[in-house]
Amino acid sequence: MRRTASPLSLILLGLGTFLLVLAPLLAWYVQPRAAVNPIDIDTTAVYRGTGGVFDTEELETVPDQRITVTQRVRANVADSERSGNAVWDVTTTVDTDKSLPAADPHDALEFIPHRWVMDRRTTKPVHCCGEKPYIEGEAYLKFPFDVQKRSYQWWDNSLGSTVTMRYRGTEKVQGYTGYRFTGSVPPSKVGTRLVPGAIVDQPGRPQVLAEEWYSNHGIELVVDQATGRVIYAQTGPKRTLRAPGEKQDAVVLLDSRKIAFTTDTQKEAVRQADRDSGQLRAVGRTLPIGAAVAGFVLAVLGGVLVARGRQRPESPQAPDTSRVPVTM
């Protein structure tokens, strides 16, 4: 008897070997390259809360006003492709009910356009492509992929610097679990503004270059661990004016203890985080484990079949008549 490997056994062995090689490639090569920030993003986040707002007509701070902050993030695809980075144009508007709805965002209480450029894999700021302002830190608008249980330096555009956001455990948002981070900002001078002297208690001067101060009662962020997407954000901004060199605030421009993501914004952020983290989990964990298990089973089965082979009977040999004597 002689043994030969069947085509099926060779196919099983080859397929199993392929899957065993594919598994680590998915986990160590494909998954890290799938975790990249998009260059075609177009999203809008809406925050709402109440607080005091300076009324330019009444020339006084009016309390208990409803405040709406709208933040739109739109990627510049052409600049992103040209630079190899993620180039995101961001506009932030602050409104009261008096300025909503506004036909032109420039009519808002505040209108702040800026551009954020980041490395697509690490989310670290990249200083190119018309970036404005000069953004620093580890995170802004979103955290890096694979968020760790540690403090992060979060860019606060109102402050013009970073804020330390400390890890505070986990929290559920719309039924979805994320990492919670908190931070605050002490009163800090952030610029100057030319205003009538009467606004800063100097009625004898027609114009005063007043100091603009900013603080934050508390920043809270809940972040998806896998993608770094912010699924809940809450902020407590305070903006004031002081006369040059004074230690006390002369007027409050904006003061709110809590302005937070609306329910609709939370739901949309959770939906996108669940979708994107699911894709990363499939490429980095589910598919590699499945490929490894299936590859091992198929390789073992194919190897056993190759080893056993398929038994075939040997063909009978014809008798040798060359040496048979011929009888005459």
C-alpha positions as CSV (number, residue, x, y, z in Angstrom):
1,M,0.0,0.0,0.0
2,R,1.2,3.6,-0.6
3,R,-0.1,6.9,0.9
4,T,-1.0,10.1,-1.0
5,A,-2.4,13.4,0.4
6,S,-5.9,14.2,-0.8
7,P,-6.6,17.6,-2.3
8,L,-9.1,18.4,0.5
9,S,-6.4,17.9,3.2
10,L,-4.0,20.2,1.4
11,I,-6.7,22.8,1.0
12,L,-7.6,22.6,4.7
13,L,-3.9,22.8,5.7
14,G,-3.2,25.8,3.4
15,L,-6.4,27.7,4.6
16,G,-5.6,27.1,8.2
17,T,-2.0,28.3,7.8
18,F,-3.3,31.4,6.0
19,L,-5.7,32.2,8.8
20,L,-3.0,31.7,11.4
21,V,-0.8,34.3,9.6
22,L,-3.8,36.6,9.1
23,A,-4.7,36.8,12.8
24,P,-1.6,38.7,14.0
25,L,-1.6,40.9,10.9
26,L,-5.1,42.1,11.7
27,A,-4.3,42.8,15.3
28,W,-0.8,44.3,14.9
29,Y,-0.8,45.8,11.5
30,V,-4.3,46.5,10.2
31,Q,-6.0,47.6,13.4
32,P,-3.5,50.4,14.2
33,R,-3.8,51.7,10.6
34,A,-7.6,51.7,10.9
35,A,-7.5,53.9,14.0
36,V,-7.0,57.2,12.2
37,N,-8.8,60.5,12.5
38,P,-11.1,61.2,9.5
39,I,-10.4,63.8,6.8
40,D,-14.1,64.1,5.8
41,I,-15.8,64.9,9.1
42,D,-18.8,67.2,9.2
43,T,-20.4,67.3,12.7
44,T,-22.3,69.7,14.9
45,A,-22.5,69.7,18.7
46,V,-25.0,71.8,20.6
47,Y,-24.6,72.8,24.2
48,R,-27.3,74.5,26.3
49,G,-27.5,76.0,29.7
50,T,-28.4,79.2,31.6
51,G,-26.4,82.0,33.1
52,G,-25.7,85.7,33.2
53,V,-25.1,87.5,29.9
54,F,-24.0,91.2,29.3
55,D,-26.7,93.0,27.4
56,T,-25.1,95.6,25.1
57,E,-28.3,97.5,24.8
58,E,-29.0,97.7,28.5
59,L,-25.3,97.9,29.4
60,E,-25.7,95.5,32.2
61,T,-25.5,91.8,33.0
62,V,-28.9,90.1,32.7
63,P,-29.2,86.9,34.8
64,D,-30.9,83.6,34.0
65,Q,-30.6,83.8,30.3
66,R,-30.7,80.6,28.2
67,I,-27.4,80.1,26.5
68,T,-26.8,78.0,23.4
69,V,-23.3,77.1,22.2
70,T,-23.1,75.6,18.7
71,Q,-19.8,74.0,17.6
72,R,-19.4,72.9,14.0
73,V,-16.4,70.8,12.9
74,R,-15.9,70.4,9.2
75,A,-12.8,68.8,7.7
76,N,-10.9,70.5,4.8
77,V,-10.4,67.5,2.6
78,A,-8.1,69.2,0.1
79,D,-5.6,70.5,2.8
80,S,-5.8,67.1,4.6
81,E,-4.9,65.1,1.5
82,R,-2.1,67.5,0.6
83,S,-0.6,67.6,4.1
84,G,-1.3,64.0,5.2
85,N,-2.8,65.3,8.4
86,A,-6.4,65.9,9.6
87,V,-7.2,69.5,9.0
88,W,-10.5,70.5,10.8
89,D,-12.1,73.9,10.5
90,V,-14.1,74.7,13.7
91,T,-16.6,77.5,14.3
92,T,-18.1,78.1,17.7
93,T,-21.0,80.5,18.3
94,V,-22.5,81.6,21.6
95,D,-26.1,82.8,21.5
96,T,-29.0,83.8,23.8
97,D,-32.6,83.5,22.7
98,K,-32.4,87.1,21.5
99,S,-29.8,86.2,18.8
100,L,-31.4,82.8,17.8
101,P,-32.1,82.0,15.1
102,A,-29.4,84.0,13.4
103,A,-29.2,84.2,9.6
104,D,-25.5,85.0,9.9
105,P,-23.3,83.4,12.6
106,H,-21.4,86.6,12.9
107,D,-24.6,88.1,14.5
108,A,-24.1,85.7,17.5
109,L,-23.1,86.9,21.0
110,E,-19.7,85.4,20.2
111,F,-18.4,84.0,16.9
112,I,-15.1,82.1,17.1
113,P,-13.6,80.5,13.9
114,H,-10.3,78.5,14.1
115,R,-8.5,75.7,12.5
116,W,-7.1,72.5,14.2
117,V,-4.5,70.4,12.5
118,M,-3.6,67.0,14.0
119,D,-1.7,63.8,13.3
120,R,-4.3,61.4,12.1
121,R,-3.0,58.5,14.3
122,T,-1.8,60.1,17.5
123,T,-4.2,63.2,17.5
124,K,-1.2,65.4,18.5
125,P,-1.3,68.9,17.2
126,V,0.6,69.6,13.9
127,H,1.6,73.2,13.3
128,C,1.0,73.7,9.6
129,C,-1.7,74.3,7.0
130,G,-3.0,77.6,8.4
131,E,-3.5,76.4,11.9
132,K,-5.0,79.1,14.1
133,P,-4.4,79.5,17.0
134,Y,-1.2,77.7,17.9
135,I,-2.9,74.7,19.6
136,E,-0.9,72.6,22.1
137,G,-1.6,69.6,24.4
138,E,-2.7,66.0,23.9
139,A,-6.4,66.5,23.1
140,Y,-8.9,69.0,21.7
141,L,-12.4,68.2,20.6
142,K,-11.5,64.6,21.0
143,F,-8.9,62.4,22.8
144,P,-6.4,60.1,21.3
145,F,-7.4,56.5,20.4
146,D,-7.1,54.0,23.2
147,V,-7.7,56.4,26.1
148,Q,-5.8,55.6,29.3
149,K,-6.8,56.0,32.9
150,R,-4.6,59.0,33.5
151,S,-4.6,62.8,33.3
152,Y,-4.5,64.5,29.8
153,Q,-3.7,68.0,28.7
154,W,-6.8,69.4,27.1
155,W,-6.7,72.5,24.9
156,D,-9.1,75.2,26.1
157,N,-9.6,77.6,23.2
158,S,-11.1,80.3,25.5
159,L,-8.1,80.1,27.7
160,G,-5.6,79.9,24.9
161,S,-3.7,77.2,26.8
162,T,-4.1,73.7,28.1
163,V,-6.1,72.4,31.1
164,T,-5.3,69.3,33.1
165,M,-8.2,66.9,32.8
166,R,-8.0,64.3,35.5
167,Y,-9.4,60.8,35.2
168,R,-12.4,60.2,37.5
169,G,-13.6,56.8,36.7
170,T,-16.4,55.6,34.3
171,E,-19.8,57.1,33.6
172,K,-22.7,56.1,31.5
173,V,-24.1,58.4,28.8
174,Q,-27.3,57.3,27.1
175,G,-26.6,53.8,28.4
176,Y,-23.0,53.8,26.9
177,T,-20.0,53.7,29.3
178,G,-17.1,56.1,28.9
179,Y,-14.2,57.5,30.8
180,R,-14.9,60.6,32.8
181,F,-12.4,63.5,33.1
182,T,-12.8,66.8,35.0
183,G,-10.8,70.0,35.3
184,S,-11.2,73.7,36.1
185,V,-9.6,77.0,35.2
186,P,-8.7,79.7,37.7
187,P,-9.2,83.4,36.7
188,S,-6.7,84.1,34.0
189,K,-6.1,87.2,31.8
190,V,-6.7,86.2,28.2
191,G,-6.5,89.6,26.3
192,T,-7.8,93.1,26.1
193,R,-10.8,94.8,24.7
194,L,-11.5,98.5,23.9
195,V,-14.7,99.5,25.7
196,P,-16.4,102.7,27.0
197,G,-14.9,103.7,30.3
198,A,-18.3,103.7,32.0
199,I,-18.5,99.9,31.6
200,V,-15.4,99.3,33.8
201,D,-16.3,102.0,36.4
202,Q,-14.3,104.8,34.7
203,P,-16.9,107.2,33.4
204,G,-14.5,110.0,33.0
205,R,-12.7,108.1,30.2
206,P,-14.5,107.7,26.8
207,Q,-12.5,104.6,25.8
208,V,-10.5,102.1,28.0
209,L,-8.4,99.2,26.9
210,A,-10.0,96.8,29.5
211,E,-8.5,93.5,30.5
212,E,-10.5,90.4,29.6
213,W,-10.4,87.6,32.1
214,Y,-11.6,84.0,31.8
215,S,-12.2,81.2,34.3
216,N,-14.2,78.0,34.3
217,H,-16.2,76.7,37.2
218,G,-15.7,73.1,35.9
219,I,-15.1,71.2,32.7
220,E,-16.4,67.6,32.5
221,L,-15.9,65.3,29.6
222,V,-17.0,61.7,29.1
223,V,-14.9,59.9,26.5
224,D,-15.2,56.7,24.5
225,Q,-12.2,54.6,25.5
226,A,-11.5,53.1,22.1
227,T,-11.9,56.1,19.8
228,G,-11.4,59.0,22.1
229,R,-14.7,60.6,20.9
230,V,-16.3,62.9,23.5
231,I,-19.8,61.6,24.1
232,Y,-20.7,64.2,26.8
233,A,-19.2,67.6,27.5
234,Q,-20.1,70.1,30.2
235,T,-18.4,73.5,30.8
236,G,-18.9,76.4,33.2
237,P,-17.4,79.5,31.5
238,K,-17.0,82.9,33.1
239,R,-15.8,86.0,31.2
240,T,-15.3,89.4,32.8
241,L,-13.7,92.8,32.2
242,R,-11.4,94.7,34.5
243,A,-10.1,98.2,34.3
244,P,-6.4,98.1,33.5
245,G,-4.3,97.0,36.5
246,E,-7.4,96.4,38.7
247,K,-7.8,93.2,40.9
248,Q,-11.6,93.0,40.8
249,D,-14.0,92.4,38.0
250,A,-15.9,95.5,36.8
251,V,-18.4,93.7,34.6
252,V,-19.5,90.1,33.8
253,L,-19.8,89.4,30.1
254,L,-20.8,85.7,30.5
255,D,-21.2,83.5,33.6
256,S,-22.7,80.0,33.6
257,R,-22.3,77.1,36.0
258,K,-23.3,74.5,33.5
259,I,-23.6,74.5,29.7
260,A,-23.7,70.9,28.4
261,F,-24.4,68.7,25.4
262,T,-28.1,68.5,24.5
263,T,-29.8,65.1,24.6
264,D,-29.7,64.9,20.8
265,T,-26.0,65.7,20.7
266,Q,-25.3,63.0,23.3
267,K,-27.3,60.4,21.4
268,E,-25.5,61.2,18.1
269,A,-22.1,61.1,19.8
270,V,-22.9,57.7,21.4
271,R,-24.1,56.3,18.1
272,Q,-20.9,57.3,16.3
273,A,-18.7,56.1,19.2
274,D,-20.5,52.7,19.3
275,R,-20.2,52.3,15.5
276,D,-16.5,53.3,15.3
277,S,-15.4,51.4,18.4
278,G,-17.2,48.3,17.1
279,Q,-15.3,48.5,13.9
280,L,-12.0,48.8,15.7
281,R,-12.9,46.0,18.1
282,A,-13.8,43.8,15.1
283,V,-10.5,44.4,13.3
284,G,-8.3,44.4,16.5
285,R,-9.9,41.6,18.5
286,T,-13.0,39.7,17.1
287,L,-11.6,38.9,13.7
288,P,-8.0,38.1,14.9
289,I,-9.4,35.7,17.5
290,G,-11.8,34.1,15.1
291,A,-9.1,33.8,12.5
292,A,-6.7,32.2,15.0
293,V,-9.2,29.7,16.3
294,A,-10.5,28.7,12.8
295,G,-6.9,28.6,11.4
296,F,-5.7,26.3,14.2
297,V,-8.7,23.9,13.8
298,L,-8.3,23.8,10.0
299,A,-4.5,23.4,10.2
300,V,-4.7,20.5,12.6
301,L,-7.4,18.8,10.6
302,G,-5.6,19.3,7.4
303,G,-2.3,18.1,9.0
304,V,-4.0,14.9,10.3
305,L,-5.5,14.2,6.9
306,V,-2.1,14.7,5.2
307,A,-0.4,12.5,7.7
308,R,-2.9,9.7,7.3
309,G,-3.1,10.1,3.6
310,R,-5.4,8.1,1.4
311,Q,-4.7,4.4,1.1
312,R,-4.7,3.0,-2.4
313,P,-4.0,-0.6,-3.4
314,E,-0.9,-1.1,-5.5
315,S,-1.6,-2.2,-9.1
316,P,-0.7,-5.9,-9.7
317,Q,2.4,-6.4,-11.8
318,A,2.3,-8.4,-15.0
319,P,4.3,-11.7,-15.0
320,D,7.8,-11.6,-16.5
321,T,7.7,-13.9,-19.5
322,S,11.1,-12.9,-20.8
323,R,12.8,-15.9,-19.1
324,V,10.2,-18.5,-19.8
325,P,11.7,-21.2,-22.0
326,V,10.1,-21.7,-25.4
327,T,9.2,-25.4,-26.1
328,M,9.6,-26.5,-29.7
